[in-house]
Amino acid sequence: MTEAVIASGPERALWRRARLGHQGPPLDLLTASFRRHTYAPHAHDEYTIGVCVGGYEVIDYRGGHIRTGAGTIVVLDPGEMHTGGPGNTTDGYAYRALYAEPSLLGEGTAGGAPHFPEPLLDDPELALALARAHAELSACPDPLEAESRLPWLLTALARRHSSARPLHDRVPGAAGIARTVRDRLADELTAPPTLASLAADLGLSRYQLLRAFRTATGVPPYAWLAQHRVSRARALLEAGLRPAEVAGLVGFADQAHLTRWFRRVLGVTPAVYRHSVQAVHRNSVQDTR
């Protein structure tokens, strides 16, 4: 992941480029907080999808004005000219935005690239999910996690709020599909294949693969793989390896990723776990003397 930071007084912007899967297409993430900054008229080749997280912004779009508020979603179609600036210079505005190529919103719909007739959306559940995914992927990027979470959320956005027709949800043989995906992810632990390539091998779209996997397991592929990595990490920690060594051996990008998931699954850090199991081992050795 690459990033660029601009900070000047109350004006702050962090631009990061993530990837959907190893060697997959890029996806740009912007985290911004402005009090005075106003954008010049411009357009993007991608969909612009923003979640306001503070204050409010006024956007000129399609000959009118959009006024955002905390928790609202704004979706601007590709190629549409727009500007944006603070509703007032006292509070300013803060938002998280991502820039998604059209194919990412069309995986679960029919009829080409989705069109959003209403750019300002009131969908608290989806707004929270988008903001949370944006924040977590900006802080701890993982290509498989990005590929599991963002296309799923973008498809939900298109299916709920665009004029596109949703495709049928049911994917026959979900259990077998999930088993195949789990086996491939486990076998290629340190460099997992992209979901797009796995889907192509199975004759599915990425959305269909995600739907089948979630139906069969209750979690997305990255969450299953992270828990599998934690299980493998436990054995290595018990053998005496240090967390920094273990992270790479089980496929986490670094120790921070290992710690994040270890705590989610087991409630403690890898270091605490290692110390505990090593202490038990030492005591049992002493007891046998």
C-alpha positions as CSV (number, residue, x, y, z in Angstrom):
1,M,0.0,0.0,0.0
2,T,1.2,3.5,-0.8
3,E,0.1,6.7,0.9
4,A,0.3,10.5,0.7
5,V,-0.4,12.9,3.6
6,I,-1.2,16.5,3.4
7,A,-1.6,18.5,6.7
8,S,-1.8,22.2,7.1
9,G,-3.5,23.4,10.3
10,P,-7.1,22.2,10.3
11,E,-6.8,20.9,6.7
12,R,-5.8,17.3,6.7
13,A,-5.9,14.6,4.0
14,L,-4.5,11.1,3.8
15,W,-4.6,9.3,0.4
16,R,-3.9,5.6,0.3
17,R,-3.8,3.1,-2.5
18,A,-4.8,-0.4,-1.6
19,R,-5.1,-3.5,-3.8
20,L,-7.9,-6.0,-4.1
21,G,-5.9,-9.2,-3.8
22,H,-2.2,-9.6,-4.5
23,Q,-1.5,-8.2,-8.0
24,G,-5.2,-7.2,-8.1
25,P,-6.6,-3.8,-9.3
26,P,-6.0,-0.7,-7.1
27,L,-8.5,1.1,-5.1
28,D,-7.9,4.5,-3.6
29,L,-9.0,5.5,-0.1
30,L,-9.2,9.1,1.1
31,T,-9.5,10.3,4.7
32,A,-10.0,14.0,4.9
33,S,-10.9,16.7,7.4
34,F,-11.3,20.3,6.0
35,R,-12.4,23.6,7.5
36,R,-11.8,25.9,4.5
37,H,-10.8,23.8,1.5
38,T,-13.1,23.9,-1.5
39,Y,-12.5,21.6,-4.5
40,A,-12.3,23.0,-8.0
41,P,-14.9,21.5,-10.5
42,H,-13.7,18.1,-11.5
43,A,-14.8,14.6,-12.3
44,H,-13.5,11.0,-11.7
45,D,-13.4,8.0,-14.0
46,E,-14.4,5.9,-11.0
47,Y,-17.5,6.0,-8.7
48,T,-16.9,8.4,-5.8
49,I,-18.3,7.0,-2.7
50,G,-18.1,9.1,0.5
51,V,-19.3,8.7,4.1
52,C,-19.5,11.9,6.1
53,V,-18.2,11.4,9.6
54,G,-18.3,15.0,10.9
55,G,-19.7,18.4,10.1
56,Y,-21.3,18.9,6.8
57,E,-20.2,19.5,3.2
58,V,-22.0,21.2,0.4
59,I,-21.5,19.6,-3.1
60,D,-22.5,21.2,-6.4
61,Y,-23.7,18.3,-8.6
62,R,-26.1,18.0,-11.5
63,G,-27.1,21.6,-11.4
64,G,-28.1,21.5,-7.7
65,H,-26.6,21.4,-4.2
66,I,-26.1,18.3,-1.9
67,R,-25.7,18.9,1.8
68,T,-24.2,16.0,3.6
69,G,-24.4,15.3,7.3
70,A,-22.8,12.8,9.7
71,G,-23.7,9.3,8.7
72,T,-24.9,10.1,5.2
73,I,-23.5,8.4,2.0
74,V,-22.8,10.3,-1.2
75,V,-22.3,8.4,-4.5
76,L,-21.2,10.3,-7.6
77,D,-21.3,8.5,-10.9
78,P,-18.2,8.3,-13.1
79,G,-17.6,11.3,-15.3
80,E,-20.0,13.7,-13.4
81,M,-18.6,17.1,-12.7
82,H,-18.8,18.3,-9.1
83,T,-17.3,20.5,-6.5
84,G,-17.3,20.4,-2.7
85,G,-16.7,22.7,0.2
86,P,-17.5,23.3,3.9
87,G,-21.1,24.1,4.9
88,N,-19.4,26.6,7.4
89,T,-15.9,27.4,8.3
90,T,-16.4,26.9,12.0
91,D,-16.9,23.2,12.1
92,G,-15.8,22.2,8.6
93,Y,-16.4,18.7,7.4
94,A,-14.8,15.3,7.6
95,Y,-15.3,12.3,5.5
96,R,-14.0,9.0,4.2
97,A,-14.1,8.3,0.5
98,L,-13.2,5.5,-1.9
99,Y,-12.9,5.5,-5.6
100,A,-14.1,2.3,-7.2
101,E,-14.0,1.3,-10.8
102,P,-17.4,0.5,-12.3
103,S,-17.0,-3.2,-12.4
104,L,-16.8,-3.4,-8.6
105,L,-20.4,-2.2,-8.3
106,G,-21.8,-4.3,-11.0
107,E,-20.8,-7.8,-9.8
108,G,-24.2,-8.5,-8.2
109,T,-26.4,-6.6,-10.7
110,A,-27.5,-6.9,-14.3
111,G,-27.6,-4.3,-17.0
112,G,-24.2,-2.7,-17.1
113,A,-22.7,-0.1,-14.8
114,P,-25.2,1.0,-12.0
115,H,-26.6,4.5,-12.1
116,F,-27.5,6.3,-8.9
117,P,-30.4,8.7,-9.6
118,E,-30.1,10.1,-6.0
119,P,-26.6,10.9,-4.9
120,L,-27.3,11.5,-1.2
121,L,-28.3,8.3,0.6
122,D,-29.7,7.7,4.1
123,D,-28.6,4.2,5.0
124,P,-27.1,4.1,8.5
125,E,-26.3,0.4,8.5
126,L,-24.4,0.6,5.2
127,A,-22.7,3.9,6.1
128,L,-21.4,2.4,9.3
129,A,-20.1,-0.7,7.5
130,L,-18.4,1.4,4.8
131,A,-16.8,3.8,7.3
132,R,-15.6,0.9,9.4
133,A,-14.1,-1.1,6.5
134,H,-12.4,2.1,5.2
135,A,-10.9,2.9,8.6
136,E,-9.7,-0.7,9.2
137,L,-8.2,-1.2,5.8
138,S,-6.5,2.2,5.9
139,A,-4.9,1.2,9.3
140,C,-4.1,-2.4,8.6
141,P,-4.3,-3.1,4.9
142,D,-4.6,-6.7,3.7
143,P,-5.2,-7.5,0.0
144,L,-7.5,-10.5,0.7
145,E,-9.4,-8.6,3.3
146,A,-9.9,-5.7,0.9
147,E,-11.1,-8.0,-1.8
148,S,-13.5,-9.8,0.6
149,R,-15.1,-6.7,2.2
150,L,-15.2,-3.9,-0.3
151,P,-16.7,-5.6,-3.4
152,W,-19.3,-7.1,-1.1
153,L,-20.3,-3.7,0.4
154,L,-20.2,-2.0,-3.0
155,T,-22.5,-4.6,-4.5
156,A,-24.9,-4.0,-1.5
157,L,-24.7,-0.3,-2.3
158,A,-25.6,-0.9,-6.0
159,R,-28.4,-3.4,-5.2
160,R,-30.0,-1.1,-2.6
161,H,-29.8,2.3,-4.2
162,S,-29.0,2.2,-7.9
163,S,-31.3,1.6,-10.8
164,A,-29.6,-1.7,-11.7
165,R,-31.5,-5.0,-11.4
166,P,-30.1,-7.3,-8.6
167,L,-29.1,-10.8,-9.7
168,H,-30.4,-13.9,-8.0
169,D,-28.7,-14.6,-4.7
170,R,-28.8,-18.4,-4.6
171,V,-25.6,-20.2,-5.6
172,P,-26.0,-24.0,-5.9
173,G,-23.4,-26.1,-4.2
174,A,-22.3,-23.4,-1.7
175,A,-20.8,-26.0,0.7
176,G,-18.6,-27.5,-2.0
177,I,-17.5,-24.1,-3.2
178,A,-16.6,-23.0,0.3
179,R,-14.6,-26.2,0.9
180,T,-12.6,-25.7,-2.3
181,V,-11.9,-22.1,-1.4
182,R,-10.8,-23.1,2.2
183,D,-8.5,-25.8,0.9
184,R,-6.8,-23.4,-1.6
185,L,-6.4,-20.7,1.0
186,A,-5.0,-23.1,3.6
187,D,-2.6,-24.6,1.0
188,E,-1.3,-21.2,-0.1
189,L,-1.3,-19.7,3.4
190,T,1.5,-17.1,2.9
191,A,0.5,-16.0,-0.6
192,P,-3.2,-16.7,-1.1
193,P,-4.8,-16.5,-4.5
194,T,-7.1,-13.7,-5.3
195,L,-10.8,-14.3,-5.0
196,A,-11.2,-13.2,-8.6
197,S,-8.9,-15.9,-9.7
198,L,-10.6,-18.5,-7.5
199,A,-14.0,-17.5,-8.8
200,A,-12.8,-17.7,-12.4
201,D,-11.5,-21.3,-11.7
202,L,-14.9,-22.2,-10.4
203,G,-16.9,-20.5,-13.2
204,L,-18.3,-17.9,-10.8
205,S,-18.3,-14.2,-10.4
206,R,-16.4,-12.9,-7.3
207,Y,-19.8,-11.9,-5.8
208,Q,-21.2,-15.4,-6.3
209,L,-18.1,-16.9,-4.6
210,L,-18.4,-14.5,-1.7
211,R,-22.2,-15.2,-1.4
212,A,-21.5,-19.0,-1.4
213,F,-18.7,-18.8,1.1
214,R,-20.7,-16.6,3.5
215,T,-23.7,-18.9,3.1
216,A,-21.7,-22.0,4.0
217,T,-19.4,-20.7,6.7
218,G,-21.0,-17.5,8.1
219,V,-17.9,-15.4,7.5
220,P,-16.0,-13.9,4.5
221,P,-12.9,-15.7,3.2
222,Y,-10.4,-13.3,4.8
223,A,-11.9,-13.9,8.2
224,W,-11.8,-17.6,7.8
225,L,-8.1,-17.4,6.7
226,A,-7.2,-15.1,9.5
227,Q,-8.6,-17.5,12.1
228,H,-6.8,-20.4,10.4
229,R,-3.5,-18.4,10.5
230,V,-4.1,-17.8,14.2
231,S,-4.4,-21.5,14.8
232,R,-1.2,-22.1,13.0
233,A,0.5,-19.3,14.9
234,R,-0.5,-20.8,18.3
235,A,1.5,-24.0,17.5
236,L,4.6,-22.0,16.5
237,L,4.3,-19.8,19.6
238,E,4.0,-22.8,21.8
239,A,7.2,-24.2,20.1
240,G,9.0,-21.1,21.3
241,L,9.1,-18.8,18.3
242,R,8.6,-15.1,18.8
243,P,5.6,-13.2,17.4
244,A,7.7,-11.2,15.0
245,E,9.0,-14.5,13.5
246,V,5.6,-16.2,13.5
247,A,3.7,-13.4,11.6
248,G,5.5,-14.0,8.3
249,L,5.5,-17.8,8.7
250,V,1.7,-17.9,8.8
251,G,1.1,-15.3,6.1
252,F,0.4,-12.1,8.1
253,A,2.0,-9.0,6.6
254,D,3.6,-8.1,9.9
255,Q,3.4,-8.5,13.7
256,A,0.6,-5.8,13.9
257,H,-1.6,-7.9,11.7
258,L,-0.9,-11.0,13.8
259,T,-1.6,-9.1,17.0
260,R,-4.9,-7.7,15.6
261,W,-6.3,-11.0,14.7
262,F,-4.9,-12.9,17.7
263,R,-6.7,-10.6,20.0
264,R,-9.9,-10.8,18.0
265,V,-9.9,-14.6,18.1
266,L,-8.3,-15.4,21.5
267,G,-8.6,-12.1,23.5
268,V,-4.9,-11.8,24.2
269,T,-1.8,-10.7,22.3
270,P,0.6,-13.3,20.9
271,A,3.3,-12.2,23.4
272,V,1.0,-12.8,26.3
273,Y,-0.1,-16.2,24.9
274,R,3.5,-17.3,24.3
275,H,4.6,-16.2,27.8
276,S,1.6,-18.1,29.3
277,V,2.2,-21.4,27.5
278,Q,5.9,-21.2,28.0
279,A,5.4,-20.7,31.7
280,V,3.1,-23.8,31.9
281,H,5.7,-25.8,30.0
282,R,8.5,-24.7,32.4
283,N,6.4,-25.6,35.4
284,S,5.5,-29.0,34.1
285,V,9.2,-29.7,33.4
286,Q,10.0,-28.7,37.0
287,D,7.3,-30.9,38.4
288,T,8.7,-34.0,36.7
289,R,12.1,-33.6,38.3
